[in-house]
Amino acid sequence: MHDADKVAAYAELAGPALRGAGGRFLARGNPAVTFEKGESTRTVVIEFESVGAAVAAHDSEGYQEALRALGDGADRDLRVVPGA
């Protein structure tokens, strides 16, 4: 995180946008335990009905507004992974 105020502005917009697009937050936070490489990176896991729904949520105007609010406030690494 580079800018706590920008991250807070992002979080205020992103959560409602992603929930509104059908997302369900399953986990948020830093790892309780790490193995292997030991990355201690804050992680958020959100479940969507499908890969398409996740991509649509990312591309939605509400989430794009959240990303604009974040700007350079944090480094992000986003992945969409199909469910089992």
Phi and psi in degrees as a GROMACS rama.xvg file:
@    title "Ramachandran Plot"
@    xaxis  label "Phi"
@    yaxis  label "Psi"
@TYPE xy
-106.817  -28.2518  HIS-2
-146.353  104.89  ASP-3
-61.2517  -34.9958  ALA-4
-67.3501  -40.6534  ASP-5
-67.7639  -38.8702  LYS-6
-64.1052  -41.3102  VAL-7
-64.1876  -41.147  ALA-8
-64.4931  -40.9858  ALA-9
-60.7381  -49.4858  TYR-10
-61.0332  -38.6906  ALA-11
-62.9968  -33.2395  GLU-12
-92.2201  -37.4979  LEU-13
-68.5059  -45.1857  ALA-14
-55.7865  -55.7061  GLY-15
-61.1307  -37.7376  PRO-16
-63.8646  -44.0253  ALA-17
-72.84  -39.3772  LEU-18
-64.2689  -40.0883  ARG-19
-64.0936  -23.9094  GLY-20
-92.3263  10.6335  ALA-21
97.3789  4.08753  GLY-22
-76.3089  145.53  GLY-23
-125.589  117.483  ARG-24
-71.5849  122.736  PHE-25
-102.09  -32.7743  LEU-26
-156.336  144.329  ALA-27
-148.688  133.158  ARG-28
136.874  -173.143  GLY-29
-87.1207  152.573  ASN-30
-60.593  141.131  PRO-31
-75.97  -33.13  ALA-32
-146.074  144.016  VAL-33
-123.747  149.367  THR-34
-130.685  174.935  PHE-35
56.3336  -113.291  GLU-36
-70.8993  -22.1662  LYS-37
75.226  27.9144  GLY-38
-62.5986  128.215  GLU-39
-112.517  58.5028  SER-40
-99.2083  136.217  THR-41
-56.1945  134.503  ARG-42
-131.126  140.305  THR-43
-124.451  128.767  VAL-44
-115.715  122.872  VAL-45
-124.738  130.54  ILE-46
-96.0612  134.303  GLU-47
-124.379  163.438  PHE-48
-61.6218  -31.8441  GLU-49
-158.914  169.088  SER-50
-60.5447  -42.7706  VAL-51
-59.5671  -39.5984  GLY-52
-67.3235  -37.2901  ALA-53
-66.3814  -43.1882  ALA-54
-65.067  -41.557  VAL-55
-62.9137  -38.6276  ALA-56
-62.7157  -44.6502  ALA-57
-60.2381  -41.8336  HIS-58
-82.8415  -5.93909  ASP-59
-64.7138  153.626  SER-60
-60.6463  -39.0815  GLU-61
-61.8451  -42.8135  GLY-62
-74.0409  -36.1097  TYR-63
-63.2123  -34.5386  GLN-64
-62.7633  -41.6266  GLU-65
-61.7718  -42.4357  ALA-66
-64.2702  -37.8057  LEU-67
-64.446  -38.4181  ARG-68
-65.1254  -35.9701  ALA-69
-70.7165  -43.6001  LEU-70
51.9793  -123.882  GLY-71
-97.2937  24.2868  ASP-72
-73.5192  -15.8851  GLY-73
-161.948  153.155  ALA-74
-85.1218  134.537  ASP-75
-125.492  153.363  ARG-76
-142.571  103.852  ASP-77
-108.769  138.481  LEU-78
-134.342  144.76  ARG-79
-114.137  121.733  VAL-80
-120.957  127.385  VAL-81
-66.8284  146.822  PRO-82
-75.922  168.821  GLY-83
